[in-house]
C-alpha cells in the first residue's frame, strides 16, 4: 500500500496536465518536470484522483515514449501515487499506399464497404461494436451517447467510417458484419506530417475465423491512401498478440509506446461474520 505523500516543499507552479472523456481521464507529466519535483507531481495526481472519484471518473497516468527509450519519470510518479496497474499501448506505423501485390491482399476475402450514415446506422453499429469488443475495458460498452460524442468531434468524417452490411436475405440481414473507422490527424507545424489512423476495427463474432479483420484493415488503409495520406498509424495493446501479428504482416512497425498506469480498485470494506 502506498505511503501518504508529504506536502512537497517549494513545488513548481504545475507538474501535470489532464483531460477527460466520459468516465475516464488521462493525466500526463509536463516535459519540464525535473527529478526533484516528481514528489510534487505524485501529490498533484493523488489530489486530482480524489477530486474526480466522486464524479465517477477514473484517472490514468499516461506516458508517451519512443519505441525503445522509456522515460523513468512517469513510472516513478505512478509508484509514488499508488498507480500500480500498467498497460502498454503500441503506436505502429507504415507507409501508404499498401502495395498492390502485398500478400495479405490475396489471402483476405473480398468485402464491400460503404460510408457510415449518421442516424440511420447508429443502432446497427453499436450492436456490432459491442459484440466485437465484449469485455473490452475501453470499447465494449458503446451507446448512443458515446457514439454521438465521437461524431461531434472536429475530426469526425463519415466518409472514413467504413461499414459492411450483412447480405439481404441472410439470417443476419439488417446487421453489419464489421467496420473500419479511420481518423485523419492533420500535419503539425514543425512536427508530424498528416497521419491516417486505423481508429477502430471490429468484426462480428459470427465471422470469426473468416479473415475479415485483414480485409477491413486493408479497406481502411486504401481509403486513407486515396486521400493522399502517406503514413498510416494505429494503436494496439502490447499483449494483443493476434492483432500484433496481423499488423506485423501488413508492414506496420512500432514507432512509439504509450504506457498507462491505473489505481487498483479500492478494496471492499471488511464485514463481520454473523
C-alpha positions, 0 to 999 in steps of 0.5 A: 500500500502506498505511503501518504505523500508529504506536502512537497516543499517549494513545488513548481507552479504545475507538474501535470496536465489532464483531460477527460472523456466520459468516465475516464481521464488521462493525466500526463507529466509536463516535459519540464518536470525535473527529478526533484519535483516528481514528489510534487507531481505524485501529490498533484495526481493523488489530489486530482484522483480524489477530486474526480472519484466522486464524479465517477471518473477514473484517472490514468497516468499516461506516458508517451515514449519512443519505441525503445527509450522509456522515460523513468519519470512517469513510472516513478510518479505512478509508484509514488501515487499508488498507480500500480496497474500498467498497460502498454499501448503500441503506436505502429506505423507504415507507409501508404499506399499498401502495395498492390501485390502485398500478400495479405491482399490475396489471402483476405476475402473480398468485402464491400464497404460503404460510408457510415450514415449518421442516424440511420446506422447508429443502432446497427453499429453499436450492436456490432461494436459491442459484440466485437469488443465484449469485455473490452475495458475501453470499447465494449460498452458503446451507446448512443451517447458515446457514439454521438460524442465521437461524431461531434468531434472536429475530426469526425468524417463519415466518409472514413467510417467504413461499414459492411452490411450483412447480405439481404436475405441472410439470417443476419440481414439488417446487421453489419458484419464489421467496420473500419473507422479511420481518423485523419490527424492533420500535419503539425507545424514543425512536427508530424506530417498528416497521419491516417489512423486505423481508429477502430476495427471490429468484426462480428463474432459470427465471422470469426475465423473468416479473415475479415479483420485483414480485409477491413484493415486493408479497406481502411488503409486504401481509403486513407491512401486515396486521400493522399495520406502517406503514413498510416498509424494505429494503436494496439495493446502490447499483449494483443498478440493476434492483432500484433501479428496481423499488423506485423504482416501488413508492414506496420512497425512500432514507432512509439509506446504509450504506457498507462498506469491505473489505481487498483480498485479500492478494496471492499470494506471488511464485514463481520461474520454473523 
